[in-house]
Amino acid sequence: MIITVINFKGGQGKSSVALNLAYELEAGIITNDFYSAIKQALPKERVLPVDKSLPSKKALKAMGDVIIDLGGFIDDVMIEALEKSDIVLVVTTGDFASLQVTLQTINNIQNYAEKIIVIANKMRTKDEFKAVKKVIKRKFDYKVMHIKQSKAMEYLFVEKRSISSMVADGGLNAKNYTTIHEQFKEVINIIKI
């Protein structure tokens, strides 16, 4: 499966979402961010930097599950990634500026993407999630999923393992990370449909 994680605005948590999905799905990551912390979090052979073009769709499929983590704007590489993807995850936070850029992102990519899901990331409350969902649904009819704000997303880069493996440790990790773990399981179940 080829999954692209995208938003034209930085700071939305795209790389954290991509990294946890890579851990959970045992996938590689293709990134156009040459200073990405993903390079330190995953083994070298599971990270492919991309500059001018992606491998062919056939080559990507041969790699197994692949997460494409792109930042920036619509360019040839971005269009190529969107067209080759089985699913596109648009990751957003709930502040006004982020939502405005997210709406522009969706508007600009929807002609290239076959299946889009919006991930409302770093949500502090259920009401914040409802507000984000309302803004997205006012303009688009895409599924909007909830990922709560959690230190687990930061620890992905330090621990170099998935949230589910941190929950499996038991103790405080299980107590603190169970909700976000369940939310990611929902995202993965939708991706696999």
Secondary structure, 3 states (H helix, E strand, C coil): CEEEEECCCCCCCHHHHHHHHHHHHCCEEEECCCCCCHHHHCCHHHEEECCCCCCCHHHHHHCCCEEEEECCCCCHHHHHHHHHCCEEEEEECCCHHHHHHHHHHHHHHCCCCCCEEEEEEEECCHHHHHHHHHHHHHHCCCEEEEEECCCHHHHHHHHCCCHHHHHHCCHHHHHHHHHHHHHHHHHHHHHCC
